[in-house]
Amino acid sequence: MKQRIEWRPADTLPERREVLRLQGIPAGVDPSRRVLSIVESAEAVYLEIAEPRALVADISMEAFAAVYRGEGRNAPVTPIEAVVLRADALALFAATVGARVTDRIRTLFAENEPALAVMVDAVASAAADCLTHLIADRRAALADDAAGRGRLTLGYSPGYCGWHVSGQRALFACLQPEAIGVTLNASCLMDPLKSVSGVLAAGPADIHRFAPGYEFCADCRTKTCIGRVQRWPIPASAG
Amino acid sequence: MSILSDIAASLQRGEDEEVASLVRQALDDGQDAVAILHGGLIAGMGVVGEQFREREIFLPDVLLAARAMYAGLALLKPLLAKDGVPTAGTVVIGSVRGDLHDIGKNLVGIMLAGAGFDVVDLGSDVAPERFVDAACDRGASVIGLSALLTTTMPVMKDVVELVRARGLQDRIKVIVGGAAVSDAWARQIGADAYGYDAASAVERVRALARTPA
């Protein structure tokens, strides 16, 4: 089943703390009044011009195996294989906050407004990541997969965790997110830039726990694998 | 406090209109454009850079200061060009062919300008020949390459090899950076330097620009 989802920009505005983190401002540090003013302006820009939307499609384990194999350039061993093998349900997804945000960022740079441009970029990046969680939460709610029952749906994307970025090609061929205006160039770069794609894996929360000790983890700058599972800790009541 | 100190202080506070006003006043007072550039703008950005390295301020503060710097630089550039004043060096930057990400590259360009470099920004999706041709045309001593995808990183090697093929490796140095890039990758392709982030890239470029040809 393929589903198109659209949101109001306000429903996808990321947490301010995450935006500040992307600007290098650590948790526990209060930004100055003038930095807060830029954040507020960036949020206003996002709310004015973002067009968040997504396309989601269920996929069988077999079909996903072919998508994941892609052009055969994945790392020999990845955590994604183990996650997917233990998942109850899989779905391909692609989501975007729209092209107008990227266009506005470029315009702001051209107008000598680098602080606001970079802040809008941070808001848009955090929002795009947020869309993955919103899709996962919506699907979990539909499947009655409450976190209180110890279940969790998380997304994994080509370009991370050993899944080669060229995997985008097989994913796009299968999902066809051109339907929501997201395309892929020859270098596997999505357009609009502030877009995300990947696979959602639903199952017991424990399937998403893995230590970042793979060969490719050394070069990873995000290491969201740890924080994402910590955000949804397995409750004591989990069955 | 001298007017140059006032310019530097206003720049650090990100007050672009005040910086422009003070630069105009300094010029009207007969101050030399080079002195205003170095004693006011670059001095101010130097303090900002130090505070950023010490994590006393953060990226948004640096960018507000950069905006103020550009406001002052816009008034000085015609005078500096007229007098043929040399800069810290000329750097050609861009995102390599196939890559459209440009935020990191833009940050590097801003910080290089703040450090007194003349920056030639070729934008994104830039072919190897354009980098090298631009460096030759503009007398650049450094080419800065940005790539955020493993699929676009290989183009960096093409640029390094083109510099060598044209016998320019002593005159033009290549620095690489971007989310997908690492120090190991830089060494593997024969690049001269790797910049982990914008701040470290500026330090590496400073060192490269000082390297005798």
Chai-1 contact restraints between the chains, C-beta under 6 A:
chainA,res_idxA,chainB,res_idxB,connection_type,confidence,min_distance_angstrom,max_distance_angstrom,comment,restraint_id
A,Q23,B,L59,contact,1.0,0.0,6.0,A-B,restraint_1
A,Q23,B,P60,contact,1.0,0.0,6.0,A-B,restraint_2
A,G24,B,F58,contact,1.0,0.0,6.0,A-B,restraint_3
A,G24,B,L59,contact,1.0,0.0,6.0,A-B,restraint_4
A,I25,B,F58,contact,1.0,0.0,6.0,A-B,restraint_5
A,V35,B,P60,contact,1.0,0.0,6.0,A-B,restraint_6
A,I38,B,P60,contact,1.0,0.0,6.0,A-B,restraint_7
A,F109,B,N106,contact,1.0,0.0,6.0,A-B,restraint_8
A,N112,B,R67,contact,1.0,0.0,6.0,A-B,restraint_9
A,N112,B,Y70,contact,1.0,0.0,6.0,A-B,restraint_10
A,P114,B,L63,contact,1.0,0.0,6.0,A-B,restraint_11
A,P114,B,A66,contact,1.0,0.0,6.0,A-B,restraint_12
A,P114,B,I110,contact,1.0,0.0,6.0,A-B,restraint_13
A,A115,B,P60,contact,1.0,0.0,6.0,A-B,restraint_14
A,A115,B,L63,contact,1.0,0.0,6.0,A-B,restraint_15
A,A115,B,L64,contact,1.0,0.0,6.0,A-B,restraint_16
A,V118,B,L63,contact,1.0,0.0,6.0,A-B,restraint_17
A,D121,B,I103,contact,1.0,0.0,6.0,A-B,restraint_18
A,V165,B,L149,contact,1.0,0.0,6.0,A-B,restraint_19
A,V165,B,T150,contact,1.0,0.0,6.0,A-B,restraint_20
A,V165,B,T151,contact,1.0,0.0,6.0,A-B,restraint_21
A,S187,B,G98,contact,1.0,0.0,6.0,A-B,restraint_22
A,S187,B,L149,contact,1.0,0.0,6.0,A-B,restraint_23
A,S187,B,T151,contact,1.0,0.0,6.0,A-B,restraint_24
A,S187,B,T152,contact,1.0,0.0,6.0,A-B,restraint_25
A,C188,B,T151,contact,1.0,0.0,6.0,A-B,restraint_26
A,L189,B,L100,contact,1.0,0.0,6.0,A-B,restraint_27
A,D219,B,S182,contact,1.0,0.0,6.0,A-B,restraint_28
